[in-house]
Amino acid sequence: MKWLSFAPVVFLGKISYGLYVYHLLGIYLGFMVVKKLTILAGIFHSNNLAFFIVSLCITVAAAIGSYQLIEKPFLKYKKRFEIIASRPA
């Protein structure tokens, strides 16, 4: 199970919620980009491969942005409320 501590796997774990949330947006935008830019199909020798790579890049970029702009600030606030003060006995 050493592969779970591999840096890219840890990074994907951090942004995994964003990957889940934005994957449909990435697929849709990837489809639109490949449809408009047929030059990508020539580079990748296949529309399917171009579609996959563009969709993956868009999804990962959206997930990174979401993590940095939305999730990270909330995680900072979470630390403020972790410790609950007990009532005196």
GUPA-201871 format. One line per 3 residues: for each residue x, y, z of N, C-alpha, C. Coordinates in steps of 0.2 Angstrom, whole numbers. Example, Ala and Ser with C-alpha at 12.3 -4.5 7.8 and 13.67 -1.06 7.14 Angstrom:
! GUPA-201871
66:-28:39:62:-22:39:66:-16:39 | 64:-11:35:68:-5:36:64:0:39
This chain:
! GUPA-201871
4:-6:0:0:0:0:4:6:0 | 11:6:-2:15:12:-2:13:16:-7 | 10:14:-12:8:19:-18:3:24:-16
0:23:-10:-5:28:-8:-2:34:-5 | 5:33:-3:8:39:-1:12:43:-6 | 12:40:-13:15:43:-18:12:50:-20
16:55:-20:13:62:-21:8:64:-25 | 8:61:-32:2:63:-36:-5:59:-33 | -4:54:-30:-10:50:-28:-13:54:-22
-8:57:-17:-11:61:-12:-14:68:-14 | -11:71:-20:-14:77:-23:-21:75:-25 | -21:70:-29:-28:68:-32:-33:67:-26
-31:64:-20:-35:63:-15:-37:70:-12 | -33:75:-12:-35:82:-9:-40:85:-13 | -40:84:-20:-45:87:-24:-50:83:-27
-51:77:-24:-55:72:-26:-63:74:-26 | -65:78:-21:-72:80:-21:-73:85:-27 | -68:89:-29:-69:93:-35:-69:89:-41
-65:84:-41:-65:80:-47:-72:77:-48 | -75:75:-43:-82:72:-43:-87:77:-45 | -86:83:-42:-91:88:-44:-91:91:-51
-85:92:-53:-84:95:-60:-83:91:-66 | -83:84:-65:-82:80:-70:-87:80:-76 | -93:81:-75:-98:82:-80:-96:89:-84
-95:94:-80:-93:100:-84:-87:99:-88 | -82:96:-86:-76:94:-89:-77:90:-96 | -82:85:-95:-83:81:-101:-87:85:-106
-92:89:-104:-95:94:-108:-91:99:-112 | -87:102:-108:-82:107:-111:-77:104:-116 | -75:98:-113:-70:94:-118:-73:92:-124
-79:90:-124:-82:88:-130:-83:94:-135 | -85:100:-132:-86:106:-136:-79:109:-139 | -74:108:-135:-67:110:-137:-65:106:-143
-65:99:-142:-63:95:-148:-67:95:-154 | -74:97:-153:-78:97:-158:-76:104:-162 | -75:109:-159:-73:115:-162:-66:115:-165
-61:112:-162:-54:112:-164:-52:105:-167 | -54:104:-173:-52:98:-176:-45:97:-177 | -41:102:-176:-33:101:-176:-31:96:-170
-35:96:-165:-33:92:-159:-33:85:-161 | -38:83:-165:-39:76:-167:-33:74:-172 | -30:79:-176:-24:77:-179:-18:76:-175
-17:80:-170:-12:79:-165:-12:72:-162 | -18:71:-159:-18:64:-155:-21:58:-159 | -21:59:-166:-23:54:-170:-30:51:-169
-34:54:-165:-40:51:-163:-45:56:-159 | -51:57:-161:-55:62:-157:-56:59:-150 | -56:53:-149:-58:50:-143:-52:52:-138
-46:51:-140:-40:52:-136:-40:60:-134 | -41:64:-140:-41:71:-139:-46:73:-134 | -52:70:-134:-58:72:-130:-56:70:-123
-53:64:-122:-51:62:-115:-46:66:-112 | -41:68:-116:-36:72:-113:-38:79:-111 | -42:82:-116:-45:89:-114:-50:89:-109
-54:84:-108:-59:83:-103:-55:82:-96 | -50:78:-96:-47:77:-90:-43:83:-88 | -40:87:-92:-36:93:-90:-41:98:-88
-47:99:-91:-52:104:-89:-55:102:-82 | -56:96:-81:-59:93:-74:-54:94:-69 | -47:93:-70:-42:94:-65:-41:101:-63
-41:105:-68:-40:112:-67:-46:115:-63 | -52:113:-65:-58:115:-61:-58:113:-54 | -55:107:-53:-55:104:-46:-49:108:-42
-44:109:-45:-38:113:-42:-41:120:-40 | -44:123:-44:-47:130:-43:-52:130:-37 | -56:125:-37:-61:124:-32:-58:123:-25
-53:119:-25:-49:117:-19:-46:124:-16 | -43:127:-21:-39:133:-18:-44:139:-16 | -49:140:-20:-54:146:-19:-59:144:-14
-62:138:-14:-67:137:-9:-66:132:-3 | -63:127:-5:-62:122:1:-56:124:6 | -51:126:3:-45:128:8:-47:133:13
-51:139:11:-53:144:16:-58:140:21 | -62:136:19:-66:133:24:-62:128:29 | -57:125:26:-53:120:30:-50:124:36
-48:131:34:-45:135:39:-50:136:45 | -56:138:43:-61:139:48:-63:133:52 | -62:127:49:-63:121:53:-59:120:59
-53:122:58:-48:122:64:-50:126:70 | -53:131:69:-56:135:74:-61:132:79 | -65:127:76:-70:124:79:-69:117:81
-63:115:80:-61:108:82:-62:106:89 | -59:111:93:-58:110:101:-65:113:104 | -68:108:107:-74:111:111:-73:111:118
-73:117:121:-72:118:128:-77:115:132 | -75:111:137:-79:108:142:-82:112:147 | -88:111:150:-90:115:155:-86:113:162
-85:117:166:-82:115:172:-86:110:176 | -83:106:179:-87:100:183:-89:103:190
